[in-house]
Amino acid sequence: MKVLVFTDLDGTLLDHETYSYAAALPAIAALKMRGAVIVMASSKTAQEMAVLHRALELGDMPMIVENGAALVRPDQMRKDSTVYARLRAALEAVPEDLRRLFKGFGDMSVAEVARSTGLSDAQAVQAKARAFSEPGVWTGSKEQEAAFVSALSRGGVQAKRGGRYLTLSFGGTKAGQMQAVIDRYRPDLTIALGDAPNDREMLEAADIGIIIRNDHGTGLPCLAGEETGRIRRSMAQGPEGWNSAILAILAEYEKEEG
């Protein structure tokens, strides 16, 4: 059976605090032993994800980068800043009383990004290498955020909330890029794992969606597939939850096949 696993990173495969995936290694090994393929889907940049892609030995599988704004293969790492420049220009066109409440990665120094994310300075440089999107910290009210998002929409910009940040882009979703990968590889089973509102469409589009518990994030409301078991929730957080959820699914399918 050909299995594709689509996974968010921060707070899902990666620990919220340490960014380690060590606790998920047993499940990763079990997937690889069965010929399953892992596709990373994150708000991270291609430069950031390429490091993990190599560490996990994911071959030539594409990466869904910058919150679904693009699908990038490991051999297509050339950075074009045209889209990002347009995005920043649209951001600067927002009324100042709203603009000042959003501090994007482009407004932060490397040291500020490192402090905000918990990354090293070297990793923060990669996080600032945006090509398709702009994550940032929102410091206003919910009402002001709605006005901010509305003002951005007039310039064709969309805003999505992830685990820590409000991310701006010209469109593209994890679910949309996920479908492009599915159309190419034609799997028998798709599994998606995520922990934040920006993962919702991806979770709902998979054959099995796993909501990874994250006590630090916004969280997800009850989704339509939960009553049937098509969408499930992990008991443990981060990579521990990822590991137990994947191993449970593999055990279920082995039992059915046996």
Buried (B, 14 or more C-beta within 10 A) or exposed (E): EEBBBBBBBBBBBBBBEEBEBEBBEEBBEBBBEEEBBBBBBBBBBBBBBBEBBEEBEBEEBBBBBBBBBBBBEBEEEEEEEEBBEBBBEBBEEBEEEBBEBBBBBBBBEBEBBBEBBBBEEEBBBBBBBBBBBBBBBBEBEEEBBEBBBEBBEEBEBBBBBBBBBBBBBBEBBBBBBBBEBBEEBEBEBBBBBBBBBBBBBBBBBBBBBBBBBBEBBEEBEEBEBBEEEBBBBBEBBBBBBBBBBBBEBBEEBEEEEE
